[in-house]
Amino acid sequence: MTTPHSDIVYVEMQFSTSLAILDLIQPITNRICEQLGYDSDAQYWIWLATQEALNNAIEHGNKMDTNKKVQLKVTVDAGEFRITVKDEGDGFDLSKVPDPTKPENILKTSGRGLFYMKSFMDQVEYTTENGTTVTMIKRLQEQTP
């Protein structure tokens, strides 16, 4: 693979709690993925992880409260594509999130967001101070052995 060219190395936005914002964010994420040289499959999985993080922030973190904000930061640096989503909710206890791969959870229609993020990205980190911050990292393709 040739070295990708990226004009976009930093995007930060804050928006009110609304699922409608997803339609505006997807083209931004896709464009950055294109510039970084990710193929259409990788773009899809990166967007799905981003969408899950945003959905969690809007629905579970901010509980659809339109007075609360969601922050999205996208950076490209040091061989990494980093997506950070922060809400203004109360946070959550990761140990209390049910494992969606266990038989009793297989047929549940929710609870797969964190699993998807971990599956599609190279690294996922959570902090729960002053809301929840989820940072997802996808290493740039030319950096992988």
C-alpha positions in Angstrom: 0.0 0.0 0.0 1.2 3.5 -0.8 1.5 6.1 1.9 -1.9 7.8 2.3 -2.3 11.5 1.9 -4.4 13.2 4.6 -5.3 16.8 4.5 -7.6 16.4 7.5 -5.7 15.6 10.7 -8.0 17.2 13.3 -11.7 17.7 13.6 -13.5 18.6 16.8 -17.2 19.3 17.2 -19.8 19.6 19.9 -23.5 19.2 19.3 -26.7 18.8 21.2 -28.0 15.4 22.0 -29.8 14.2 18.9 -29.5 11.0 16.8 -30.1 13.2 13.7 -26.4 14.3 13.9 -25.3 10.9 12.8 -26.2 11.7 9.2 -23.9 14.7 9.3 -21.0 12.9 10.9 -20.8 9.9 8.7 -19.6 11.7 5.6 -16.8 13.4 7.6 -15.7 10.0 9.0 -15.8 8.4 5.6 -13.9 11.2 3.9 -11.1 11.0 6.5 -11.0 7.2 6.1 -10.7 7.6 2.3 -7.8 10.1 2.7 -6.1 7.6 5.0 -6.3 4.9 2.4 -8.8 2.6 4.2 -10.8 0.4 1.8 -14.6 0.4 1.8 -14.8 -2.5 4.2 -12.5 -0.8 6.8 -14.4 2.4 6.3 -17.7 0.7 7.1 -16.4 -1.0 10.3 -14.8 2.3 11.5 -18.1 4.1 10.9 -20.0 1.4 12.7 -17.8 1.7 15.7 -18.1 5.5 15.6 -21.9 5.2 15.3 -22.1 2.9 18.3 -20.0 5.3 20.4 -22.2 8.2 19.4 -25.4 6.2 20.0 -24.2 5.2 23.4 -23.3 8.8 24.3 -26.7 10.2 23.1 -29.0 7.4 24.3 -27.3 6.0 27.4 -24.9 8.7 28.5 -27.0 11.8 28.0 -30.3 9.9 28.0 -31.6 11.9 25.0 -31.5 15.1 27.1 -31.2 17.9 24.5 -29.7 20.2 27.1 -26.6 18.0 27.3 -23.9 18.0 24.7 -21.8 15.3 22.9 -18.3 16.0 21.8 -16.6 14.3 18.9 -12.9 14.6 18.3 -11.1 12.9 15.4 -7.3 13.1 15.1 -4.7 11.5 12.8 -1.3 11.4 14.4 1.7 9.1 15.0 0.3 6.4 12.8 -3.1 6.3 14.5 -6.6 7.3 13.5 -8.2 8.3 16.9 -11.9 8.9 17.5 -13.0 10.3 20.8 -16.6 10.6 21.9 -17.6 12.3 25.2 -21.0 12.7 26.8 -22.3 14.6 29.9 -23.9 11.6 31.5 -23.3 9.9 34.8 -20.8 7.3 33.4 -21.2 3.6 33.7 -19.5 0.6 35.3 -17.9 -1.5 32.5 -18.0 -4.6 34.7 -21.8 -4.4 34.8 -22.2 -4.4 31.0 -23.5 -7.9 30.0 -21.3 -10.0 27.7 -23.3 -10.2 24.4 -21.6 -13.4 23.5 -23.0 -15.4 26.4 -25.9 -17.6 25.6 -28.4 -15.7 27.8 -27.6 -12.5 25.9 -27.4 -13.8 22.3 -31.0 -12.9 21.3 -31.1 -9.5 23.1 -31.6 -6.6 20.7 -29.3 -4.3 22.6 -26.0 -4.4 24.4 -23.6 -5.0 21.5 -22.2 -1.5 21.1 -19.1 -1.9 23.3 -18.5 -5.4 21.8 -18.6 -3.9 18.3 -16.3 -1.1 19.1 -13.7 -3.5 20.5 -14.1 -5.8 17.6 -13.7 -3.3 14.8 -11.0 -1.0 16.3 -7.5 -1.8 17.4 -7.8 -0.2 20.8 -10.8 1.1 22.9 -10.4 3.1 26.1 -13.0 4.4 28.5 -13.0 7.0 31.2 -16.0 7.9 33.3 -15.0 11.2 34.9 -17.5 14.1 34.2 -19.4 11.9 31.8 -18.1 9.1 29.7 -15.2 9.4 27.2 -14.6 6.6 24.7 -11.4 6.7 22.7 -11.1 4.3 19.8 -7.9 3.9 17.9 -7.4 2.3 14.4 -3.7 2.1 13.4 -3.0 3.4 10.0 -2.6 0.6 7.5 0.9 1.4 6.4 2.1 1.1 10.0 1.0 -2.5 10.6 3.5 -5.3 10.0 
